[in-house]
């Protein structure tokens, strides 16, 4: 026997104005990330990638070379 549980979405209680404001902020953050020219991601990702490969539990590689 299975029981279905309904979980309320976190944004279910927001009114339209609050939801629009949150969506606008999210869009603004995406624009900021796209405009970022600091090369932080290009610097950090190879380090992160090497650490993830070193700590993998499987014989399969996580990333293709």
Secondary structure, DSSP 8 states (H G I E B T S, - for coil): ---------TTTT--HHHHHHHHHHHHHHHHHHHH--S-HHHHHHHHHHHHHHHT-SSSS-SS--
